Amino acid sequence: MARLFSALTFLYLRNSAVDLYLKILREAVQSIPQGVLQLENNCYPIITDYSDPREAENSGIVLGYGFHHSDFDGLSHPQAGLVFCLNPPYVSGIKEVRMHNTQHGNGILPVRSSFMIGEHRFLLTDQEFNLDDVVCGELRTGEIYKKPEPYKPDPKDADAIPF
């Protein structure tokens, strides 16, 4: 299988039922091959729900996404969030792929998709969250997510200047 997807950028809705399944979710997310999920710049995938996929067809790890709305000037807005990409790469470990289009009033067609990796179903939704307002946890550590500080090189340290 290809290089595994980094769990470092995954968040989850804190103080929800998802809190009970962090170990399972960490293992499942790390099984996602690189390139299968694509993220828009400054987008974070957010696990919004979890249920055993053996219980129902539309059960599994439900993914939305989040941005810091304060990063946008009010005129611009992200174009997309989390995208499922089968081509490339098509990976043999992914099975039972389903894609559903839904029509919105403004004509945009978000694609809702789901796929299985092993015993875990991943369901991608168009749920968008404002990370300035929503309390999330970092999947890797379980700690409360805080907006990263912008990088500021130390002008006194020549090694800190990135060029």
Accessible surface in RSA format (square Angstrom, percent):
REM  Atomic radii and reference values for relative SASA: ProtOr
REM  Chains: A
REM  Algorithm: Lee & Richards
REM  Probe-radius: 1.40
REM  Slices: 20
REM RES _ NUM      All-atoms   Total-Side   Main-Chain    Non-polar    All polar
REM                ABS   REL    ABS   REL    ABS   REL    ABS   REL    ABS   REL
RES MET A   1   141.60  73.3  54.04  35.8  87.56 208.5  58.55  49.8  83.04 110.0
RES ALA A   2    49.01  45.1  30.22  46.6  18.80  42.8  42.66  60.1   6.35  16.8
RES ARG A   3   174.13  73.1 157.52  80.3  16.61  39.6  67.43  92.2 106.70  64.7
RES LEU A   4    73.61  41.0  71.19  50.9   2.42   6.1  71.19  50.0   2.42   6.5
RES PHE A   5    21.93  11.0  19.02  11.8   2.90   7.6  19.42  11.8   2.51   7.2
RES SER A   6    52.27  44.2  40.71  54.3  11.57  26.6  46.41  98.8   5.87   8.2
RES ALA A   7     7.55   6.9   3.66   5.7   3.88   8.8   3.66   5.2   3.88  10.3
RES LEU A   8   109.68  61.1  94.64  67.7  15.04  37.8  94.64  66.5  15.04  40.5
RES THR A   9    52.40  37.3  50.96  51.7   1.44   3.4  50.57  67.9   1.84   2.8
RES PHE A  10     0.03   0.0   0.00   0.0   0.03   0.1   0.00   0.0   0.03   0.1
RES LEU A  11     2.22   1.2   2.22   1.6   0.00   0.0   2.22   1.6   0.00   0.0
RES TYR A  12     2.77   1.3   2.77   1.6   0.00   0.0   0.00   0.0   2.77   3.4
RES LEU A  13    36.29  20.2  36.29  26.0   0.00   0.0  36.29  25.5   0.00   0.0
RES ARG A  14    71.64  30.1  58.68  29.9  12.95  30.8   2.24   3.1  69.39  42.1
RES ASN A  15   130.10  89.7  93.62  90.5  36.49  87.9  34.62  83.3  95.48  92.3
RES SER A  16    40.87  34.5  23.40  31.2  17.47  40.2  35.60  75.8   5.28   7.4
RES ALA A  17    61.75  56.8  48.86  75.4  12.88  29.3  54.16  76.3   7.58  20.1
RES VAL A  18     1.58   1.0   1.24   1.1   0.34   0.8   1.45   1.3   0.13   0.4
RES ASP A  19    49.21  34.5  34.27  34.1  14.94  35.3  23.20  54.6  26.00  25.9
RES LEU A  20   143.50  79.9 110.77  79.2  32.73  82.3 115.52  81.1  27.97  75.3
RES TYR A  21    76.46  35.7  74.13  42.2   2.33   6.1  32.76  24.6  43.70  53.9
RES LEU A  22    28.87  16.1  26.73  19.1   2.15   5.4  26.73  18.8   2.15   5.8
RES LYS A  23   146.50  71.5 143.14  87.8   3.36   8.0 109.61  98.7  36.89  39.3
RES ILE A  24    66.68  37.9  66.15  49.3   0.53   1.3  66.42  47.8   0.26   0.7
RES LEU A  25     0.00   0.0   0.00   0.0   0.00   0.0   0.00   0.0   0.00   0.0
RES ARG A  26    65.54  27.5  65.54  33.4   0.00   0.0  27.03  36.9  38.51  23.3
RES GLU A  27    96.53  55.4  86.50  65.4  10.03  23.9  42.43  82.1  54.10  44.2
RES ALA A  28     1.16   1.1   0.00   0.0   1.16   2.6   1.16   1.6   0.00   0.0
RES VAL A  29     0.00   0.0   0.00   0.0   0.00   0.0   0.00   0.0   0.00   0.0
RES GLN A  30    82.45  46.1  82.18  60.1   0.27   0.6  14.68  31.3  67.77  51.4
RES SER A  31    30.77  26.0  27.09  36.2   3.68   8.5  30.27  64.5   0.50   0.7
RES ILE A  32     0.00   0.0   0.00   0.0   0.00   0.0   0.00   0.0   0.00   0.0
RES PRO A  33     0.00   0.0   0.00   0.0   0.00   0.0   0.00   0.0   0.00   0.0
RES GLN A  34   103.91  58.1  98.79  72.2   5.11  12.2  30.20  64.3  73.70  55.9
RES GLY A  35    24.59  30.3   0.00   N/A  24.59  30.3  22.16  60.8   2.43   5.4
RES VAL A  36     0.00   0.0   0.00   0.0   0.00   0.0   0.00   0.0   0.00   0.0
RES LEU A  37     6.15   3.4   0.00   0.0   6.15  15.5   0.00   0.0   6.15  16.6
RES GLN A  38    87.57  49.0  83.30  60.9   4.27  10.2  27.22  57.9  60.35  45.8
RES LEU A  39    60.43  33.7  28.19  20.2  32.25  81.1  29.75  20.9  30.69  82.6
RES GLU A  40    54.65  31.4  40.74  30.8  13.91  33.1  31.39  60.7  23.26  19.0
RES ASN A  41   121.49  83.8 103.72 100.2  17.77  42.8  39.30  94.6  82.19  79.4
RES ASN A  42    83.15  57.3  68.48  66.2  14.66  35.3  12.42  29.9  70.73  68.4
RES CYS A  43     8.14   6.2   0.00   0.0   8.14  19.1   0.00   0.0   8.14   8.8
RES TYR A  44    39.29  18.3  39.29  22.4   0.00   0.0  19.84  14.9  19.45  24.0
RES PRO A  45     0.00   0.0   0.00   0.0   0.00   0.0   0.00   0.0   0.00   0.0
RES ILE A  46     0.00   0.0   0.00   0.0   0.00   0.0   0.00   0.0   0.00   0.0
RES ILE A  47     0.00   0.0   0.00   0.0   0.00   0.0   0.00   0.0   0.00   0.0
RES THR A  48    18.86  13.4   5.96   6.0  12.89  30.7   4.24   5.7  14.62  22.1
RES ASP A  49    68.05  47.7  68.01  67.7   0.05   0.1  12.94  30.5  55.11  55.0
RES TYR A  50    30.72  14.3  19.06  10.8  11.66  30.3   6.63   5.0  24.09  29.7
RES SER A  51    38.43  32.5  33.10  44.2   5.33  12.3  29.39  62.6   9.04  12.7
RES ASP A  52    35.16  24.6  32.85  32.7   2.31   5.5  10.77  25.3  24.39  24.3
RES PRO A  53    23.15  16.9   8.82   8.0  14.33  52.1   9.13   7.5  14.02  87.1
RES ARG A  54   194.94  81.8 157.36  80.2  37.58  89.5  78.89 107.8 116.05  70.3
RES GLU A  55   134.17  77.0  96.91  73.3  37.26  88.7  43.12  83.4  91.05  74.3
RES ALA A  56    54.66  50.3  42.29  65.3  12.37  28.2  54.10  76.2   0.56   1.5
RES GLU A  57   117.26  67.3  97.18  73.5  20.08  47.8  39.51  76.4  77.75  63.5
RES ASN A  58   113.55  78.3  94.19  91.0  19.36  46.6  26.33  63.4  87.21  84.3
RES SER A  59    12.98  11.0  10.97  14.6   2.01   4.6   2.00   4.3  10.98  15.4
RES GLY A  60     0.52   0.6   0.00   N/A   0.52   0.6   0.32   0.9   0.20   0.5
RES ILE A  61     0.48   0.3   0.48   0.4   0.00   0.0   0.48   0.3   0.00   0.0
RES VAL A  62    27.06  17.8  27.06  24.5   0.00   0.0  27.06  23.5   0.00   0.0
RES LEU A  63     0.00   0.0   0.00   0.0   0.00   0.0   0.00   0.0   0.00   0.0
RES GLY A  64     0.00   0.0   0.00   N/A   0.00   0.0   0.00   0.0   0.00   0.0
RES TYR A  65    25.12  11.7  25.12  14.3   0.00   0.0   5.35   4.0  19.76  24.4
RES GLY A  66     0.00   0.0   0.00   N/A   0.00   0.0   0.00   0.0   0.00   0.0
RES PHE A  67     0.79   0.4   0.79   0.5   0.00   0.0   0.79   0.5   0.00   0.0
RES HIS A  68     8.73   4.8   8.17   5.7   0.55   1.4   8.12   8.4   0.61   0.7
RES HIS A  69    70.35  38.5  62.29  43.3   8.06  20.6  44.49  45.9  25.86  30.1
RES SER A  70    74.77  63.2  38.62  51.5  36.14  83.3  47.60 101.4  27.17  38.1
RES ASP A  71    68.57  48.0  32.37  32.2  36.20  85.6  18.52  43.6  50.06  49.9
RES PHE A  72    55.04  27.5  39.52  24.5  15.52  40.4  41.86  25.4  13.18  37.7
RES ASP A  73   110.09  77.1  69.83  69.5  40.26  95.2  49.43 116.3  60.66  60.5
RES GLY A  74    71.28  87.9   0.00   N/A  71.28  87.9  39.91 109.5  31.36  70.2
RES LEU A  75   169.58  94.4 135.02  96.6  34.55  86.9 137.98  96.9  31.59  85.0
RES SER A  76    59.26  50.1  47.04  62.8  12.22  28.2  46.66  99.4  12.60  17.6
RES HIS A  77   100.15  54.7  90.46  62.9   9.69  24.8  70.59  72.7  29.57  34.4
RES PRO A  78    13.02   9.5   1.65   1.5  11.37  41.3   3.63   3.0   9.38  58.3
RES GLN A  79   164.17  91.8 130.95  95.7  33.21  79.1  58.40 124.3 105.76  80.2
RES ALA A  80    46.97  43.2  38.18  58.9   8.79  20.0  46.93  66.1   0.04   0.1
RES GLY A  81     4.18   5.2   0.00   N/A   4.18   5.2   0.00   0.0   4.18   9.4
RES LEU A  82    18.27  10.2   0.31   0.2  17.95  45.1   0.31   0.2  17.95  48.3
RES VAL A  83    69.27  45.6  66.38  60.1   2.89   7.0  69.27  60.2   0.00   0.0
RES PHE A  84    15.60   7.8   1.90   1.2  13.70  35.7   1.90   1.1  13.70  39.2
RES CYS A  85    19.73  14.9  15.61  17.4   4.13   9.7   6.00  15.2  13.73  14.8
RES LEU A  86    50.03  27.9  44.33  31.7   5.70  14.3  44.33  31.1   5.70  15.3
RES ASN A  87   136.00  93.8 112.42 108.6  23.58  56.8  27.92  67.2 108.08 104.5
RES PRO A  88    99.68  72.7  97.69  89.1   1.99   7.2  98.32  81.2   1.36   8.5
RES PRO A  89    41.69  30.4  38.50  35.1   3.19  11.6  41.69  34.4   0.00   0.0
RES TYR A  90   152.93  71.4 122.84  69.9  30.09  78.3  89.35  67.1  63.58  78.4
RES VAL A  91    14.69   9.7  11.66  10.6   3.02   7.3  14.69  12.8   0.00   0.0
RES SER A  92   109.70  92.7  81.38 108.6  28.33  65.3  48.99 104.3  60.72  85.1
RES GLY A  93    22.98  28.3   0.00   N/A  22.98  28.3  18.34  50.3   4.64  10.4
RES ILE A  94     1.80   1.0   0.00   0.0   1.80   4.3   0.00   0.0   1.80   4.9
RES LYS A  95   102.49  50.0  96.92  59.5   5.57  13.3  59.05  53.2  43.44  46.3
RES GLU A  96    93.13  53.5  71.96  54.4  21.17  50.4  41.07  79.4  52.05  42.5
RES VAL A  97    50.17  33.0  21.80  19.7  28.37  68.4  21.80  18.9  28.37  76.9
RES ARG A  98    71.00  29.8  65.83  33.6   5.17  12.3  29.10  39.8  41.90  25.4
RES MET A  99   103.83  53.8  73.50  48.6  30.33  72.2  46.22  39.3  57.61  76.3
RES HIS A 100   101.40  55.4  96.72  67.2   4.69  12.0  71.33  73.5  30.07  35.0
RES ASN A 101   101.46  70.0  71.75  69.3  29.71  71.5  15.10  36.3  86.36  83.5
RES THR A 102    47.30  33.6  42.66  43.2   4.64  11.1  47.30  63.5   0.00   0.0
RES GLN A 103   124.65  69.7  92.42  67.5  32.23  76.7  55.14 117.4  69.51  52.7
RES HIS A 104    81.19  44.4  74.71  51.9   6.48  16.6  51.16  52.7  30.02  34.9
RES GLY A 105    93.64 115.5   0.00   N/A  93.64 115.5  47.39 130.1  46.25 103.6
RES ASN A 106   113.16  78.0  73.46  71.0  39.70  95.6  46.26 111.3  66.90  64.7
RES GLY A 107    46.34  57.2   0.00   N/A  46.34  57.2  25.91  71.1  20.43  45.8
RES ILE A 108   110.47  62.9 104.81  78.1   5.65  13.6 110.47  79.5   0.00   0.0
RES LEU A 109    92.10  51.3  72.37  51.8  19.72  49.6  72.37  50.8  19.72  53.1
RES PRO A 110    27.75  20.2  18.77  17.1   8.98  32.6  27.75  22.9   0.00   0.0
RES VAL A 111    76.39  50.3  50.53  45.7  25.86  62.3  50.53  43.9  25.86  70.1
RES ARG A 112    90.78  38.1  90.78  46.3   0.00   0.0  21.24  29.0  69.53  42.1
RES SER A 113     5.90   5.0   1.91   2.5   3.99   9.2   1.54   3.3   4.36   6.1
RES SER A 114     7.59   6.4   7.59  10.1   0.00   0.0   3.93   8.4   3.66   5.1
RES PHE A 115     0.00   0.0   0.00   0.0   0.00   0.0   0.00   0.0   0.00   0.0
RES MET A 116    23.69  12.3  23.69  15.7   0.00   0.0  22.08  18.8   1.61   2.1
RES ILE A 117     9.24   5.3   7.86   5.9   1.38   3.3   7.86   5.7   1.38   3.8
RES GLY A 118    44.72  55.1   0.00   N/A  44.72  55.1  38.44 105.5   6.28  14.1
RES GLU A 119   112.63  64.7 101.14  76.5  11.50  27.4  42.21  81.6  70.43  57.5
RES HIS A 120    27.83  15.2  27.47  19.1   0.37   0.9  14.68  15.1  13.15  15.3
RES ARG A 121     7.65   3.2   7.27   3.7   0.38   0.9   0.38   0.5   7.27   4.4
RES PHE A 122     0.00   0.0   0.00   0.0   0.00   0.0   0.00   0.0   0.00   0.0
RES LEU A 123    23.92  13.3  23.92  17.1   0.00   0.0  23.92  16.8   0.00   0.0
RES LEU A 124     8.24   4.6   5.61   4.0   2.63   6.6   5.76   4.0   2.48   6.7
RES THR A 125    29.43  20.9  21.72  22.0   7.71  18.4  23.29  31.3   6.14   9.3
RES ASP A 126    43.37  30.4  28.49  28.4  14.88  35.2  17.45  41.1  25.91  25.8
RES GLN A 127    79.73  44.6  72.26  52.8   7.46  17.8  33.02  70.3  46.70  35.4
RES GLU A 128    61.57  35.4  31.05  23.5  30.52  72.7  17.08  33.0  44.49  36.3
RES PHE A 129    36.29  18.2  33.38  20.7   2.91   7.6  36.29  22.0   0.00   0.0
RES ASN A 130    33.79  23.3  29.37  28.4   4.41  10.6  11.37  27.4  22.42  21.7
RES LEU A 131    10.55   5.9   0.11   0.1  10.44  26.2   0.11   0.1  10.44  28.1
RES ASP A 132    64.53  45.2  28.79  28.7  35.74  84.5  24.57  57.8  39.96  39.9
RES ASP A 133   110.91  77.7  79.56  79.2  31.34  74.1  32.17  75.7  78.74  78.5
RES VAL A 134    47.23  31.1  34.11  30.9  13.11  31.6  38.68  33.6   8.55  23.2
RES VAL A 135    80.82  53.2  70.16  63.5  10.66  25.7  73.81  64.1   7.01  19.0
RES CYS A 136     1.29   1.0   0.03   0.0   1.25   2.9   0.03   0.1   1.25   1.3
RES GLY A 137     0.00   0.0   0.00   N/A   0.00   0.0   0.00   0.0   0.00   0.0
RES GLU A 138    44.38  25.5  44.38  33.6   0.00   0.0   4.82   9.3  39.56  32.3
RES LEU A 139     0.05   0.0   0.00   0.0   0.05   0.1   0.00   0.0   0.05   0.1
RES ARG A 140   128.05  53.8 112.15  57.2  15.89  37.8  32.17  44.0  95.87  58.1
RES THR A 141    54.29  38.6  24.64  25.0  29.66  70.7  30.37  40.8  23.92  36.2
RES GLY A 142    16.25  20.0   0.00   N/A  16.25  20.0   8.31  22.8   7.95  17.8
RES GLU A 143   114.49  65.7 109.53  82.9   4.96  11.8  37.28  72.1  77.22  63.0
RES ILE A 144    82.00  46.7  72.56  54.1   9.44  22.8  72.56  52.2   9.44  25.6
RES TYR A 145    24.65  11.5  12.42   7.1  12.23  31.8  12.42   9.3  12.23  15.1
RES LYS A 146   154.17  75.2 140.43  86.2  13.74  32.7 109.67  98.7  44.50  47.4
RES LYS A 147    90.16  44.0  73.49  45.1  16.67  39.7  54.26  48.8  35.90  38.2
RES PRO A 148    80.41  58.6  61.12  55.7  19.29  70.1  71.31  58.9   9.10  56.6
RES GLU A 149   149.47  85.8 126.13  95.4  23.34  55.6  59.72 115.5  89.75  73.3
RES PRO A 150    96.86  70.6  78.51  71.6  18.35  66.7  90.39  74.6   6.47  40.2
RES TYR A 151   146.84  68.6 114.67  65.2  32.18  83.7 110.13  82.8  36.71  45.3
RES LYS A 152   164.41  80.2 138.86  85.2  25.55  60.8  85.84  77.3  78.57  83.7
RES PRO A 153    54.19  39.5  42.66  38.9  11.53  41.9  43.57  36.0  10.62  66.0
RES ASP A 154    70.52  49.4  64.41  64.1   6.11  14.4  28.58  67.3  41.93  41.8
RES PRO A 155   116.10  84.6  90.36  82.4  25.74  93.6  93.67  77.3  22.43 139.4
RES LYS A 156   194.39  94.8 154.83  95.0  39.57  94.2 106.51  95.9  87.89  93.6
RES ASP A 157    63.03  44.2  58.46  58.2   4.57  10.8  16.99  40.0  46.05  45.9
RES ALA A 158    85.82  78.9  66.12 102.0  19.70  44.8  68.58  96.6  17.23  45.6
RES ASP A 159   139.22  97.5 106.57 106.1  32.65  77.2  33.17  78.1 106.05 105.8
RES ALA A 160    24.10  22.2  14.27  22.0   9.83  22.4  22.60  31.8   1.50   4.0
RES ILE A 161    59.60  33.9  50.26  37.4   9.35  22.5  50.26  36.2   9.35  25.4
RES PRO A 162   100.30  73.1  56.43  51.4  43.87 159.5  71.73  59.2  28.57 177.6
RES PHE A 163   210.25 105.2 149.00  92.3  61.26 159.4 183.81 111.4  26.45  75.7
END  Absolute sums over single chains surface
CHAIN  1 A     9933.1       7692.1       2240.9       5556.1       4377.0
END  Absolute sums over all chains
TOTAL          9933.1       7692.1       2240.9       5556.1       4377.0
